[in-house]
Amino acid sequence: MMPTLPPHFNQKGFTLIEVLISMTLLAILGIAIYEATTRSYTINYQLTHESDDYIAISSALAVIDEDISQIFNPIIGSEAPPQDNNGSIPLFWSLPVRPDGTRRSRFKGSVEKISFITNSNHRFEKDLTQSDFLKITWEIEKNKSNTYTLYRTTDWDAFNYEDSKQRKLQKSPVISNLTSGKFMFFKALDKTWTDTWDSEGAFINKQARFPDMISLKMELPDPTNNTKSRSWQTYFKPNENPNTDGQIGPVQTKPMDLDAIPNPT
């Protein structure tokens, strides 16, 4: 005798259509979760790289600003005619202008490079045989991949008036993978920008041997779109006026109005 089922027992299960609908909904939900996760990862990756690029650029600009803000030019009062040096002027120093050998520092700049003496050497060991002064070179070099790298070269032997040819200098890459880079120099006297500067040049006088402002324009690949570039334009100005001789301490000058300065071309 077959057992009988209780009246409330339901023998009906899911139909094939219901199972297929359920599987379709689960597949759609899985795809949506996958796309959201992938999109979130991509955005996080882009933001991380963009943040890293921003931090690297900001750090580099802070170092350039510190170097330029502390350009060193010795205080010179009375001076004698420059002594003959066979027409050879060192890269970082001028010719002697006093009988005791005192000389001005030299600033030389082009679209690819600037070089000068700065009072920005950080000595962490008190017995370190270095002064607070450095010979500094910032240079934009082209790579084999047709990109550019911004380098900072330092020489702690700042008061060696001869150019360093034998010693191996400390050259450090600061920003890599630049699309382009360019220095320019502003002369407040006639409100013009130029792409070359030499404090020993013929057009220079002792009241305007250094640029009043230095511009650095860089282009880098956009981390969110490799086919595009982002442009950075920064201006640097010495905190002390290195053009003024015979005055100790900061020179009180009228703040320069950036809005009144023409943009470099």
Steps between C-alpha positions, in 0.01 A plus 500: 500500500650838386531767766283801445637858514351756729253728329723810555810346334579679166673285239542793255868630458670776292429493131783513245407856407523614863843339536622667179367840614675460837831406332467797262442740790799358688719536189390862450567575868844336479594702190388822671708422809802415283474822300460708816803331658710547185397864469580561866844340458571705188399827667708413808800417277469827309457708814799331663724570202364853466565559869854359468568725201362802683711430811814452289442825310416695815812370676720588203356850472556553873869412462539730197327779692732452798809508279396810307374681809849468649712607204827629641680811383781633723465850641743727319560862593789681337640319203794516266495430126469125431831322487604339176434126500593429138137556404388180673204543736407202721150360476397587856712808582590834349850643471655658812377856554712596802869465580417244770352271235131549585278422206130480423320176435379426151152402383478336160180376345355357181174326417658167602720595797566744785812516717579715803639508855251441779509514877278194543728212593355301791774350715368234735839425653678782679847364414422465130764682298254702294379857507141618477557593136452291188556527129159409360398399150143423397487342156235356269650217295347310211490121532533235231124443525441866394381585850681739736638479853559787740833456681656681797880500520678620813863576578581576864841647406331834434804723547721318255495760224618257236238293324470143628633267233670225698256442786189292450210725597175389659237496227152388600188451283212695653211471251497244220278436198449867415345577164683833494665752731623859471658771717445871431624818669323826580661844505281744693683806363338465158241232591625244251562127507808348341608141447869563583673676788860555600591730788837550325335592170560827319145631559526452878580772752570447869151620598332232288736207479241241603152436358219647707298183449556155353228298331495124459240345272464122486265265321434148626278218373152507649477195731134459405560527125840421350413676175479836678747710700466720805682831520667646811623862503680619813676827586795534735636818657794550738393603850801728514600725214837368378538801269564741790862547610609632836180431694482238772181307555179478300433785260158657546345509156145546382330162449481408135149489361477177299183621327697793354775277362457380140488125454814336360470387141 
